[in-house]
Amino acid sequence: MVQTKKKSPSGLLSEAGKKTMRAVGDAAKRVVGKKRPGAKSPGGNLSEAAKKAGRGVMGAARKVVGKRPSRARKSKSR
């Protein structure tokens, strides 16, 4: 199985910003009467953005304090 790479705090915050802007744009389009087919709801995008931002801030804070990241990949010993 392929291991996923842990994202840096700045990468998570960047993704959170993108998700937030997408949610705002979708909400504005919905007000005007246009809707993207099959798009995630603006609330869903905002929720995901908040989760990513929270993880990014937590990771950055742990790095400043000197603790290990909470979501670091564990090495597999054989």
Backbone hydrogen bonds, N-H to C=O, Kabsch-Sander energy under -0.5 kcal/mol:
donor,donor_aa,acceptor,acceptor_aa,energy
12,L,8,S,-2.4
13,L,9,P,-2.3
14,S,10,S,-2.1
15,E,11,G,-2.4
16,A,12,L,-2.4
17,G,13,L,-2.1
18,K,14,S,-2.0
19,K,15,E,-2.6
20,T,16,A,-2.3
21,M,17,G,-2.3
22,R,18,K,-2.3
23,A,19,K,-2.3
24,V,20,T,-2.5
25,G,21,M,-2.5
26,D,22,R,-2.6
27,A,23,A,-2.4
28,A,24,V,-2.2
29,K,25,G,-2.3
30,R,26,D,-2.3
31,V,27,A,-1.8
32,V,28,A,-1.7
33,G,29,K,-1.5
34,K,29,K,-2.2
39,A,36,R,-1.4
45,N,41,S,-2.3
46,L,42,P,-2.4
47,S,43,G,-2.3
48,E,44,G,-2.2
49,A,45,N,-2.5
50,A,46,L,-2.3
51,K,47,S,-2.0
52,K,48,E,-2.4
53,A,49,A,-2.6
54,G,50,A,-2.5
55,R,51,K,-2.3
56,G,52,K,-2.4
57,V,53,A,-2.7
58,M,54,G,-2.4
59,G,55,R,-2.5
60,A,56,G,-2.3
61,A,57,V,-2.6
62,R,58,M,-2.5
63,K,59,G,-1.8
64,V,60,A,-2.1
65,V,61,A,-2.2
66,G,62,R,-1.4
67,K,62,R,-2.0
72,A,69,P,-1.0
77,S,75,S,-0.6
